[in-house]
């Protein structure tokens, strides 16, 4: 697995989803480009809750559970 990042999206008012992103190759050295690797199927009630659940998924994906 390559470089990973975690973000949280508020898709609707009060519905927060974690999203794990994976870096993809880009010719530019001034920016990083990511694609969606995994995303929550169910929303969390807060940004911090989605971030915490997403962090657990990120740890699982990298073998650090």
PyMOL Python script that loads the backbone (N, CA, C, O; Angstrom):
from pymol import cmd

cmd.read_pdbstr("""\
ATOM      1  N   UNK A   1       0.837  -1.175   0.000  1.00  0.00           N
ATOM      2  CA  UNK A   1       0.000   0.000   0.000  1.00  0.00           C
ATOM      3  C   UNK A   1       0.884   1.241   0.000  1.00  0.00           C
ATOM      4  O   UNK A   1       1.912   1.279   0.675  1.00  0.00           O
ATOM      5  N   UNK A   2       0.481   2.251  -0.756  1.00  0.00           N
ATOM      6  CA  UNK A   2       1.271   3.469  -0.852  1.00  0.00           C
ATOM      7  C   UNK A   2       0.970   4.457   0.255  1.00  0.00           C
ATOM      8  O   UNK A   2       0.518   4.076   1.336  1.00  0.00           O
ATOM      9  N   UNK A   3       1.220   5.719  -0.016  1.00  0.00           N
ATOM     10  CA  UNK A   3       0.938   6.781   0.950  1.00  0.00           C
ATOM     11  C   UNK A   3      -0.574   6.935   1.108  1.00  0.00           C
ATOM     12  O   UNK A   3      -1.310   7.002   0.123  1.00  0.00           O
ATOM     13  N   UNK A   4      -1.017   6.991   2.350  1.00  0.00           N
ATOM     14  CA  UNK A   4      -2.444   7.110   2.639  1.00  0.00           C
ATOM     15  C   UNK A   4      -2.734   8.395   3.393  1.00  0.00           C
ATOM     16  O   UNK A   4      -1.874   8.942   4.083  1.00  0.00           O
ATOM     17  N   UNK A   5      -3.959   8.861   3.246  1.00  0.00           N
ATOM     18  CA  UNK A   5      -4.424  10.048   3.970  1.00  0.00           C
ATOM     19  C   UNK A   5      -5.858   9.791   4.409  1.00  0.00           C
ATOM     20  O   UNK A   5      -6.561   8.965   3.827  1.00  0.00           O
ATOM     21  N   UNK A   6      -6.278  10.507   5.436  1.00  0.00           N
ATOM     22  CA  UNK A   6      -7.634  10.383   5.956  1.00  0.00           C
ATOM     23  C   UNK A   6      -8.286  11.754   5.941  1.00  0.00           C
ATOM     24  O   UNK A   6      -7.680  12.747   6.342  1.00  0.00           O
ATOM     25  N   UNK A   7      -9.515  11.798   5.478  1.00  0.00           N
ATOM     26  CA  UNK A   7     -10.268  13.041   5.502  1.00  0.00           C
ATOM     27  C   UNK A   7     -11.694  12.741   5.955  1.00  0.00           C
ATOM     28  O   UNK A   7     -12.109  11.584   6.003  1.00  0.00           O
ATOM     29  N   UNK A   8     -12.430  13.785   6.282  1.00  0.00           N
ATOM     30  CA  UNK A   8     -13.835  13.655   6.673  1.00  0.00           C
ATOM     31  C   UNK A   8     -14.645  14.586   5.787  1.00  0.00           C
ATOM     32  O   UNK A   8     -14.298  15.753   5.608  1.00  0.00           O
ATOM     33  N   UNK A   9     -15.727  14.056   5.235  1.00  0.00           N
ATOM     34  CA  UNK A   9     -16.627  14.846   4.389  1.00  0.00           C
ATOM     35  C   UNK A   9     -17.980  14.999   5.087  1.00  0.00           C
ATOM     36  O   UNK A   9     -18.512  14.039   5.643  1.00  0.00           O
ATOM     37  N   UNK A  10     -18.518  16.195   5.053  1.00  0.00           N
ATOM     38  CA  UNK A  10     -19.891  16.410   5.517  1.00  0.00           C
ATOM     39  C   UNK A  10     -20.759  16.453   4.260  1.00  0.00           C
ATOM     40  O   UNK A  10     -20.854  17.489   3.602  1.00  0.00           O
ATOM     41  N   UNK A  11     -21.380  15.345   3.934  1.00  0.00           N
ATOM     42  CA  UNK A  11     -22.138  15.225   2.683  1.00  0.00           C
ATOM     43  C   UNK A  11     -23.527  15.841   2.779  1.00  0.00           C
ATOM     44  O   UNK A  11     -24.088  16.279   1.775  1.00  0.00           O
ATOM     45  N   UNK A  12     -24.075  15.872   3.977  1.00  0.00           N
ATOM     46  CA  UNK A  12     -25.348  16.532   4.262  1.00  0.00           C
ATOM     47  C   UNK A  12     -25.223  17.118   5.659  1.00  0.00           C
ATOM     48  O   UNK A  12     -24.334  16.738   6.420  1.00  0.00           O
ATOM     49  N   UNK A  13     -26.097  18.028   5.988  1.00  0.00           N
ATOM     50  CA  UNK A  13     -26.046  18.669   7.301  1.00  0.00           C
ATOM     51  C   UNK A  13     -26.004  17.627   8.417  1.00  0.00           C
ATOM     52  O   UNK A  13     -26.953  16.861   8.586  1.00  0.00           O
ATOM     53  N   UNK A  14     -24.906  17.594   9.180  1.00  0.00           N
ATOM     54  CA  UNK A  14     -24.788  16.695  10.318  1.00  0.00           C
ATOM     55  C   UNK A  14     -24.486  15.245   9.982  1.00  0.00           C
ATOM     56  O   UNK A  14     -24.598  14.379  10.850  1.00  0.00           O
ATOM     57  N   UNK A  15     -24.103  14.955   8.732  1.00  0.00           N
ATOM     58  CA  UNK A  15     -23.742  13.597   8.316  1.00  0.00           C
ATOM     59  C   UNK A  15     -22.291  13.586   7.862  1.00  0.00           C
ATOM     60  O   UNK A  15     -21.960  14.095   6.790  1.00  0.00           O
ATOM     61  N   UNK A  16     -21.430  13.001   8.687  1.00  0.00           N
ATOM     62  CA  UNK A  16     -19.981  13.017   8.452  1.00  0.00           C
ATOM     63  C   UNK A  16     -19.479  11.627   8.076  1.00  0.00           C
ATOM     64  O   UNK A  16     -19.774  10.643   8.755  1.00  0.00           O
ATOM     65  N   UNK A  17     -18.723  11.559   6.997  1.00  0.00           N
ATOM     66  CA  UNK A  17     -18.184  10.305   6.493  1.00  0.00           C
ATOM     67  C   UNK A  17     -16.662  10.382   6.465  1.00  0.00           C
ATOM     68  O   UNK A  17     -16.093  11.365   5.991  1.00  0.00           O
ATOM     69  N   UNK A  18     -16.000   9.333   6.977  1.00  0.00           N
ATOM     70  CA  UNK A  18     -14.548   9.259   6.844  1.00  0.00           C
ATOM     71  C   UNK A  18     -14.236   8.730   5.448  1.00  0.00           C
ATOM     72  O   UNK A  18     -15.009   7.957   4.882  1.00  0.00           O
ATOM     73  N   UNK A  19     -13.100   9.150   4.901  1.00  0.00           N
ATOM     74  CA  UNK A  19     -12.644   8.683   3.587  1.00  0.00           C
ATOM     75  C   UNK A  19     -11.137   8.464   3.669  1.00  0.00           C
ATOM     76  O   UNK A  19     -10.388   9.372   4.031  1.00  0.00           O
ATOM     77  N   UNK A  20     -10.698   7.244   3.328  1.00  0.00           N
ATOM     78  CA  UNK A  20      -9.271   6.946   3.244  1.00  0.00           C
ATOM     79  C   UNK A  20      -8.855   7.132   1.791  1.00  0.00           C
ATOM     80  O   UNK A  20      -9.463   6.576   0.876  1.00  0.00           O
ATOM     81  N   UNK A  21      -7.812   7.922   1.601  1.00  0.00           N
ATOM     82  CA  UNK A  21      -7.299   8.239   0.274  1.00  0.00           C
ATOM     83  C   UNK A  21      -5.933   7.603   0.079  1.00  0.00           C
ATOM     84  O   UNK A  21      -5.177   7.435   1.036  1.00  0.00           O
ATOM     85  N   UNK A  22      -5.617   7.249  -1.167  1.00  0.00           N
ATOM     86  CA  UNK A  22      -4.309   6.691  -1.503  1.00  0.00           C
ATOM     87  C   UNK A  22      -3.660   7.586  -2.549  1.00  0.00           C
ATOM     88  O   UNK A  22      -4.295   7.964  -3.534  1.00  0.00           O
ATOM     89  N   UNK A  23      -2.394   7.921  -2.333  1.00  0.00           N
ATOM     90  CA  UNK A  23      -1.668   8.764  -3.277  1.00  0.00           C
ATOM     91  C   UNK A  23      -1.459   8.006  -4.584  1.00  0.00           C
ATOM     92  O   UNK A  23      -1.185   6.806  -4.586  1.00  0.00           O
ATOM     93  N   UNK A  24      -1.593   8.723  -5.684  1.00  0.00           N
ATOM     94  CA  UNK A  24      -1.315   8.152  -7.000  1.00  0.00           C
ATOM     95  C   UNK A  24      -0.210   8.967  -7.650  1.00  0.00           C
ATOM     96  O   UNK A  24       0.062  10.095  -7.241  1.00  0.00           O
ATOM     97  N   UNK A  25       0.416   8.402  -8.645  1.00  0.00           N
ATOM     98  CA  UNK A  25       1.542   9.049  -9.307  1.00  0.00           C
ATOM     99  C   UNK A  25       1.096  10.293 -10.061  1.00  0.00           C
ATOM    100  O   UNK A  25       0.078  10.297 -10.752  1.00  0.00           O
ATOM    101  N   UNK A  26       1.884  11.340  -9.908  1.00  0.00           N
ATOM    102  CA  UNK A  26       1.639  12.599 -10.606  1.00  0.00           C
ATOM    103  C   UNK A  26       2.999  13.144 -11.015  1.00  0.00           C
ATOM    104  O   UNK A  26       3.966  13.045 -10.260  1.00  0.00           O
ATOM    105  N   UNK A  27       3.072  13.714 -12.198  1.00  0.00           N
ATOM    106  CA  UNK A  27       4.343  14.233 -12.698  1.00  0.00           C
ATOM    107  C   UNK A  27       4.800  15.482 -11.950  1.00  0.00           C
ATOM    108  O   UNK A  27       5.988  15.804 -11.948  1.00  0.00           O
ATOM    109  N   UNK A  28       3.872  16.180 -11.323  1.00  0.00           N
ATOM    110  CA  UNK A  28       4.201  17.408 -10.607  1.00  0.00           C
ATOM    111  C   UNK A  28       4.779  17.100  -9.232  1.00  0.00           C
ATOM    112  O   UNK A  28       4.288  16.214  -8.533  1.00  0.00           O
ATOM    113  N   UNK A  29       5.809  17.820  -8.847  1.00  0.00           N
ATOM    114  CA  UNK A  29       6.361  17.666  -7.515  1.00  0.00           C
ATOM    115  C   UNK A  29       5.799  18.712  -6.555  1.00  0.00           C
ATOM    116  O   UNK A  29       6.156  18.740  -5.378  1.00  0.00           O
ATOM    117  N   UNK A  30       4.913  19.575  -7.071  1.00  0.00           N
ATOM    118  CA  UNK A  30       4.328  20.638  -6.262  1.00  0.00           C
ATOM    119  C   UNK A  30       2.980  20.262  -5.659  1.00  0.00           C
ATOM    120  O   UNK A  30       2.436  21.007  -4.845  1.00  0.00           O
ATOM    121  N   UNK A  31       2.440  19.113  -6.052  1.00  0.00           N
ATOM    122  CA  UNK A  31       1.138  18.722  -5.525  1.00  0.00           C
ATOM    123  C   UNK A  31       1.069  17.208  -5.370  1.00  0.00           C
ATOM    124  O   UNK A  31       1.813  16.460  -6.005  1.00  0.00           O
ATOM    125  N   UNK A  32       0.166  16.787  -4.518  1.00  0.00           N
ATOM    126  CA  UNK A  32      -0.083  15.364  -4.324  1.00  0.00           C
ATOM    127  C   UNK A  32      -1.487  15.071  -4.827  1.00  0.00           C
ATOM    128  O   UNK A  32      -2.409  15.853  -4.597  1.00  0.00           O
ATOM    129  N   UNK A  33      -1.648  13.955  -5.507  1.00  0.00           N
ATOM    130  CA  UNK A  33      -2.933  13.567  -6.060  1.00  0.00           C
ATOM    131  C   UNK A  33      -3.355  12.269  -5.378  1.00  0.00           C
ATOM    132  O   UNK A  33      -2.558  11.342  -5.233  1.00  0.00           O
ATOM    133  N   UNK A  34      -4.615  12.217  -4.965  1.00  0.00           N
ATOM    134  CA  UNK A  34      -5.136  11.054  -4.252  1.00  0.00           C
ATOM    135  C   UNK A  34      -6.379  10.512  -4.941  1.00  0.00           C
ATOM    136  O   UNK A  34      -7.086  11.233  -5.645  1.00  0.00           O
ATOM    137  N   UNK A  35      -6.625   9.232  -4.723  1.00  0.00           N
ATOM    138  CA  UNK A  35      -7.879   8.595  -5.150  1.00  0.00           C
ATOM    139  C   UNK A  35      -8.524   7.981  -3.916  1.00  0.00           C
ATOM    140  O   UNK A  35      -7.840   7.650  -2.948  1.00  0.00           O
ATOM    141  N   UNK A  36      -9.834   7.832  -3.956  1.00  0.00           N
ATOM    142  CA  UNK A  36     -10.548   7.212  -2.845  1.00  0.00           C
ATOM    143  C   UNK A  36     -10.185   5.736  -2.776  1.00  0.00           C
ATOM    144  O   UNK A  36     -10.255   5.025  -3.779  1.00  0.00           O
ATOM    145  N   UNK A  37      -9.804   5.287  -1.608  1.00  0.00           N
ATOM    146  CA  UNK A  37      -9.505   3.878  -1.393  1.00  0.00           C
ATOM    147  C   UNK A  37     -10.668   3.200  -0.671  1.00  0.00           C
ATOM    148  O   UNK A  37     -11.127   2.134  -1.082  1.00  0.00           O
ATOM    149  N   UNK A  38     -11.135   3.820   0.395  1.00  0.00           N
ATOM    150  CA  UNK A  38     -12.276   3.310   1.178  1.00  0.00           C
ATOM    151  C   UNK A  38     -13.051   4.501   1.721  1.00  0.00           C
ATOM    152  O   UNK A  38     -12.498   5.580   1.938  1.00  0.00           O
ATOM    153  N   UNK A  39     -14.330   4.283   1.934  1.00  0.00           N
ATOM    154  CA  UNK A  39     -15.162   5.339   2.523  1.00  0.00           C
ATOM    155  C   UNK A  39     -16.236   4.699   3.398  1.00  0.00           C
ATOM    156  O   UNK A  39     -16.653   3.564   3.170  1.00  0.00           O
ATOM    157  N   UNK A  40     -16.668   5.443   4.391  1.00  0.00           N
ATOM    158  CA  UNK A  40     -17.720   4.975   5.292  1.00  0.00           C
ATOM    159  C   UNK A  40     -19.018   4.766   4.516  1.00  0.00           C
ATOM    160  O   UNK A  40     -19.353   5.533   3.613  1.00  0.00           O
ATOM    161  N   UNK A  41     -19.729   3.724   4.887  1.00  0.00           N
ATOM    162  CA  UNK A  41     -21.043   3.480   4.294  1.00  0.00           C
ATOM    163  C   UNK A  41     -22.138   4.174   5.089  1.00  0.00           C
ATOM    164  O   UNK A  41     -23.179   4.538   4.541  1.00  0.00           O
ATOM    165  N   UNK A  42     -21.896   4.355   6.388  1.00  0.00           N
ATOM    166  CA  UNK A  42     -22.864   4.994   7.266  1.00  0.00           C
ATOM    167  C   UNK A  42     -22.259   6.273   7.855  1.00  0.00           C
ATOM    168  O   UNK A  42     -21.077   6.295   8.197  1.00  0.00           O
ATOM    169  N   UNK A  43     -23.052   7.326   7.974  1.00  0.00           N
ATOM    170  CA  UNK A  43     -22.521   8.575   8.514  1.00  0.00           C
ATOM    171  C   UNK A  43     -22.360   8.532  10.031  1.00  0.00           C
ATOM    172  O   UNK A  43     -23.008   7.743  10.719  1.00  0.00           O
ATOM    173  N   UNK A  44     -21.493   9.389  10.530  1.00  0.00           N
ATOM    174  CA  UNK A  44     -21.340   9.641  11.957  1.00  0.00           C
ATOM    175  C   UNK A  44     -22.025  10.969  12.263  1.00  0.00           C
ATOM    176  O   UNK A  44     -22.239  11.782  11.364  1.00  0.00           O
ATOM    177  N   UNK A  45     -22.366  11.189  13.525  1.00  0.00           N
ATOM    178  CA  UNK A  45     -23.080  12.406  13.921  1.00  0.00           C
ATOM    179  C   UNK A  45     -22.184  13.629  14.047  1.00  0.00           C
ATOM    180  O   UNK A  45     -22.670  14.760  14.071  1.00  0.00           O
ATOM    181  N   UNK A  46     -20.844  13.400  14.129  1.00  0.00           N
ATOM    182  CA  UNK A  46     -19.936  14.537  14.288  1.00  0.00           C
ATOM    183  C   UNK A  46     -18.655  14.306  13.500  1.00  0.00           C
ATOM    184  O   UNK A  46     -18.308  13.177  13.152  1.00  0.00           O
ATOM    185  N   UNK A  47     -17.968  15.398  13.232  1.00  0.00           N
ATOM    186  CA  UNK A  47     -16.686  15.340  12.541  1.00  0.00           C
ATOM    187  C   UNK A  47     -15.702  14.505  13.343  1.00  0.00           C
ATOM    188  O   UNK A  47     -15.014  13.649  12.786  1.00  0.00           O
ATOM    189  N   UNK A  48     -15.628  14.748  14.651  1.00  0.00           N
ATOM    190  CA  UNK A  48     -14.646  14.052  15.486  1.00  0.00           C
ATOM    191  C   UNK A  48     -14.929  12.556  15.562  1.00  0.00           C
ATOM    192  O   UNK A  48     -13.993  11.759  15.617  1.00  0.00           O
ATOM    193  N   UNK A  49     -16.178  12.168  15.567  1.00  0.00           N
ATOM    194  CA  UNK A  49     -16.529  10.754  15.581  1.00  0.00           C
ATOM    195  C   UNK A  49     -16.125  10.086  14.266  1.00  0.00           C
ATOM    196  O   UNK A  49     -15.576   8.984  14.275  1.00  0.00           O
ATOM    197  N   UNK A  50     -16.389  10.735  13.154  1.00  0.00           N
ATOM    198  CA  UNK A  50     -15.993  10.195  11.850  1.00  0.00           C
ATOM    199  C   UNK A  50     -14.475  10.093  11.750  1.00  0.00           C
ATOM    200  O   UNK A  50     -13.950   9.126  11.197  1.00  0.00           O
ATOM    201  N   UNK A  51     -13.781  11.076  12.276  1.00  0.00           N
ATOM    202  CA  UNK A  51     -12.317  11.049  12.268  1.00  0.00           C
ATOM    203  C   UNK A  51     -11.790   9.879  13.098  1.00  0.00           C
ATOM    204  O   UNK A  51     -10.842   9.208  12.690  1.00  0.00           O
ATOM    205  N   UNK A  52     -12.393   9.632  14.250  1.00  0.00           N
ATOM    206  CA  UNK A  52     -11.965   8.525  15.119  1.00  0.00           C
ATOM    207  C   UNK A  52     -12.220   7.172  14.450  1.00  0.00           C
ATOM    208  O   UNK A  52     -11.352   6.299  14.466  1.00  0.00           O
ATOM    209  N   UNK A  53     -13.393   6.999  13.870  1.00  0.00           N
ATOM    210  CA  UNK A  53     -13.714   5.735  13.199  1.00  0.00           C
ATOM    211  C   UNK A  53     -12.818   5.558  11.971  1.00  0.00           C
ATOM    212  O   UNK A  53     -12.339   4.455  11.706  1.00  0.00           O
ATOM    213  N   UNK A  54     -12.594   6.631  11.228  1.00  0.00           N
ATOM    214  CA  UNK A  54     -11.704   6.570  10.071  1.00  0.00           C
ATOM    215  C   UNK A  54     -10.276   6.226  10.467  1.00  0.00           C
ATOM    216  O   UNK A  54      -9.588   5.506   9.743  1.00  0.00           O
ATOM    217  N   UNK A  55      -9.830   6.731  11.601  1.00  0.00           N
ATOM    218  CA  UNK A  55      -8.485   6.417  12.094  1.00  0.00           C
ATOM    219  C   UNK A  55      -8.347   4.931  12.378  1.00  0.00           C
ATOM    220  O   UNK A  55      -7.308   4.333  12.095  1.00  0.00           O
ATOM    221  N   UNK A  56      -9.393   4.333  12.936  1.00  0.00           N
ATOM    222  CA  UNK A  56      -9.380   2.889  13.173  1.00  0.00           C
ATOM    223  C   UNK A  56      -9.272   2.118  11.856  1.00  0.00           C
ATOM    224  O   UNK A  56      -8.524   1.144  11.772  1.00  0.00           O
ATOM    225  N   UNK A  57     -10.004   2.540  10.840  1.00  0.00           N
ATOM    226  CA  UNK A  57      -9.935   1.884   9.532  1.00  0.00           C
ATOM    227  C   UNK A  57      -8.540   2.047   8.926  1.00  0.00           C
ATOM    228  O   UNK A  57      -8.002   1.105   8.344  1.00  0.00           O
ATOM    229  N   UNK A  58      -7.961   3.226   9.060  1.00  0.00           N
ATOM    230  CA  UNK A  58      -6.623   3.472   8.536  1.00  0.00           C
ATOM    231  C   UNK A  58      -5.610   2.548   9.218  1.00  0.00           C
ATOM    232  O   UNK A  58      -4.738   1.981   8.559  1.00  0.00           O
ATOM    233  N   UNK A  59      -5.729   2.403  10.520  1.00  0.00           N
ATOM    234  CA  UNK A  59      -4.835   1.496  11.266  1.00  0.00           C
ATOM    235  C   UNK A  59      -5.021   0.053  10.809  1.00  0.00           C
ATOM    236  O   UNK A  59      -4.047  -0.686  10.663  1.00  0.00           O
ATOM    237  N   UNK A  60      -6.265  -0.347  10.583  1.00  0.00           N
ATOM    238  CA  UNK A  60      -6.549  -1.708  10.110  1.00  0.00           C
ATOM    239  C   UNK A  60      -5.936  -1.939   8.728  1.00  0.00           C
ATOM    240  O   UNK A  60      -5.345  -2.989   8.475  1.00  0.00           O
ATOM    241  N   UNK A  61      -6.076  -0.973   7.851  1.00  0.00           N
ATOM    242  CA  UNK A  61      -5.533  -1.100   6.485  1.00  0.00           C
ATOM    243  C   UNK A  61      -4.008  -1.200   6.473  1.00  0.00           C
ATOM    244  O   UNK A  61      -3.428  -1.855   5.608  1.00  0.00           O
ATOM    245  N   UNK A  62      -3.378  -0.554   7.426  1.00  0.00           N
ATOM    246  CA  UNK A  62      -1.909  -0.561   7.463  1.00  0.00           C
ATOM    247  C   UNK A  62      -1.352  -1.653   8.383  1.00  0.00           C
ATOM    248  O   UNK A  62      -0.140  -1.748   8.577  1.00  0.00           O
ATOM    249  N   UNK A  63      -2.239  -2.470   8.943  1.00  0.00           N
ATOM    250  CA  UNK A  63      -1.791  -3.563   9.793  1.00  0.00           C
ATOM    251  C   UNK A  63      -1.399  -3.165  11.187  1.00  0.00           C
ATOM    252  O   UNK A  63      -0.647  -3.880  11.848  1.00  0.00           O
ATOM    253  N   UNK A  64      -1.900  -2.022  11.654  1.00  0.00           N
ATOM    254  CA  UNK A  64      -1.569  -1.512  12.996  1.00  0.00           C
ATOM    255  C   UNK A  64      -2.807  -1.508  13.892  1.00  0.00           C
ATOM    256  O   UNK A  64      -3.056  -0.535  14.604  1.00  0.00           O
ATOM    257  N   UNK A  65      -3.573  -2.577  13.860  1.00  0.00           N
ATOM    258  CA  UNK A  65      -4.817  -2.598  14.646  1.00  0.00           C
ATOM    259  C   UNK A  65      -4.627  -2.885  16.048  1.00  0.00           C
ATOM    260  O   UNK A  65      -5.596  -2.929  16.806  1.00  0.00           O
TER     261      UNK A  65
END
""", "prot")
cmd.dss("prot")
cmd.show_as("cartoon", "prot")
cmd.util.cbc("prot")
cmd.orient("prot")
